[in-house]
Amino acid sequence: MPARATKRKKLSAVTSMPSIGDHHTAFTTWSRNRGVEICNVAPAKLPGKGLGLVTTKKISKDERLLFVPEKAMFKPDLALLKKAKLSHASPQAQLAYSAMMACQNGNEGLRVWRATWPTDEDFEHSLPMRWPKKLREHLPPSIDQPLRRQEEDYAKDLAAVRASHDSSRYFDEDEFRYCWSIVNSRSFHWKPARKGSAGCMVMCPFIDYLNHGSSGTSCNIVQRPHGYEVLAERDYENGEEVLATYGAHTNDKLLVHYGFVLPSNPNTPNIDDDIRLDHILLPALTETVSSQLQDTGFLGGYALLPASNELCFKTQVAVRAMLLTCNEWEYFVSSGEDLARDETAAVLRFMRPLLVKYRDDARQKLEILGGNDVASGGLENEVGILRTRWKQIVDGLDVFLAE
Ligand SMILES: C[S@@+](CC[C@H](N)C(=O)[O-])C[C@H]1O[C@@H](n2cnc3c(N)ncnc32)[C@H](O)[C@@H]1O
């Protein structure tokens, strides 16, 4: 479906810079002193998003909004990492450990910067890896795998850092997890212009205020030889939020990694989102078909694409493997078209009962999540996120099944 023009709302509820806290003013001064250029944008509180960056005057397309020189970035501390024998730890572990130790050692810049970050309690209520079991049971099945991978990554990083930490100093696991979560949600890849210099994960002051928007809604973040430049991708009114795209991420991925989902908007569908169908389609495939799909790279990764209201190509391929001869199936795989007659209706007939069952299960989840049992005990934010995601699943399936 072609992208439609977006009608943008001026954010009347935005709280301007001075009232959001002195620590943001102090951080702005510190950033400017480190050479960060901040041009007609300022941090502001935005409902449901924490802080974000908004324009403080009308801005024209291609105007510079920010410039963050390399010297203002927070980088892994190579000397510290070498001493701690962490040179081979993951880039995320290296940056998180460097940040943790810099804070412990009283790094003044990081102290000022850290005061602007979300708290550990914010992470506790947004990141599924921190949620209690009784809530995680209500996550959509498509979250299982990315969540497990994230937990494995964290366990690996924690083990590496714990093993190498100077045993004479106290190792604060909660503090490491906090720094790891900060790095997870606020870092960039920086490739120095100097020949032969390796790239690394870094944190960039001020750019890290930018919230995520889906593909096509992002400002332009460009790496220059001496730093990152942020340019307006369109004209802005005064008081509009400037967004960055963290990647063409589905809501499942955003939830696991960043602890939020983008709302669905029927007028501007999120072209990055999908509704994963592996847990309903994989069990419906025969063993022979599964191994045929495995051999050809088509096993798993099935989805309904709500923005275009269609089943993805992999799903089309998998279902056709159940319905067609090998010859017909190979023709579809290589050309994207059916050899003789159009098999679209047959694919839909195969999928319909599976989708109806998933839609009914999703409705039931919404009902459970509407009850008092789950939402009690200060879990309102988590339950709100879960309800939003399940509602998107129900709506996406409803629209598809109504065709
Ligand atoms: C790089 S930070 C952006 C600044 C952050 N909002 C803050 O208060 O410091 C990334 C985090 O912001 C939040 N965030 C980013 N984009 C969002 C969005 N579109 N809706 C809700 N929360 C968002 C998530 O908590 C995410 O982990």
PDBQT file of the ligand as one rigid body, heavy atoms in Angstrom, charges set to zero:
ROOT
HETATM    1  C1  LIG A 501      17.039   6.767  22.667  1.00  0.00    +0.000 C 
HETATM    2  S1  LIG A 501      15.893   6.801  23.936  1.00  0.00    +0.000 S 
HETATM    3  C2  LIG A 501      14.881   8.152  23.509  1.00  0.00    +0.000 C 
HETATM    4  C3  LIG A 501      14.679   9.118  24.648  1.00  0.00    +0.000 C 
HETATM    5  C4  LIG A 501      13.811   8.603  25.754  1.00  0.00    +0.000 C 
HETATM    6  N1  LIG A 501      12.398   8.747  25.392  1.00  0.00    +0.000 N 
HETATM    7  C5  LIG A 501      14.057   9.267  27.088  1.00  0.00    +0.000 C 
HETATM    8  O1  LIG A 501      13.110   9.588  27.799  1.00  0.00    +0.000 OA
HETATM    9  O2  LIG A 501      15.218   9.439  27.433  1.00  0.00    +0.000 OA
HETATM   10  C6  LIG A 501      14.975   5.342  23.563  1.00  0.00    +0.000 C 
HETATM   11  C7  LIG A 501      13.835   5.037  24.512  1.00  0.00    +0.000 C 
HETATM   12  O3  LIG A 501      12.795   5.990  24.358  1.00  0.00    +0.000 OA
HETATM   13  C8  LIG A 501      11.515   5.387  24.403  1.00  0.00    +0.000 C 
HETATM   14  N2  LIG A 501      10.871   5.566  23.074  1.00  0.00    +0.000 N 
HETATM   15  C9  LIG A 501      11.494   5.804  21.902  1.00  0.00    +0.000 A 
HETATM   16  N3  LIG A 501      10.606   5.966  20.913  1.00  0.00    +0.000 NA
HETATM   17  C10 LIG A 501       9.387   5.816  21.452  1.00  0.00    +0.000 A 
HETATM   18  C11 LIG A 501       8.066   5.857  20.933  1.00  0.00    +0.000 A 
HETATM   19  N4  LIG A 501       7.816   6.102  19.653  1.00  0.00    +0.000 N 
HETATM   20  N5  LIG A 501       7.028   5.654  21.782  1.00  0.00    +0.000 NA
HETATM   21  C12 LIG A 501       7.250   5.395  23.101  1.00  0.00    +0.000 A 
HETATM   22  N6  LIG A 501       8.490   5.343  23.656  1.00  0.00    +0.000 NA
HETATM   23  C13 LIG A 501       9.552   5.553  22.845  1.00  0.00    +0.000 A 
HETATM   24  C14 LIG A 501      11.745   3.928  24.735  1.00  0.00    +0.000 C 
HETATM   25  O4  LIG A 501      11.687   3.779  26.118  1.00  0.00    +0.000 OA
HETATM   26  C15 LIG A 501      13.166   3.709  24.235  1.00  0.00    +0.000 C 
HETATM   27  O5  LIG A 501      13.808   2.654  24.901  1.00  0.00    +0.000 OA
ENDROOT
TORSDOF 0
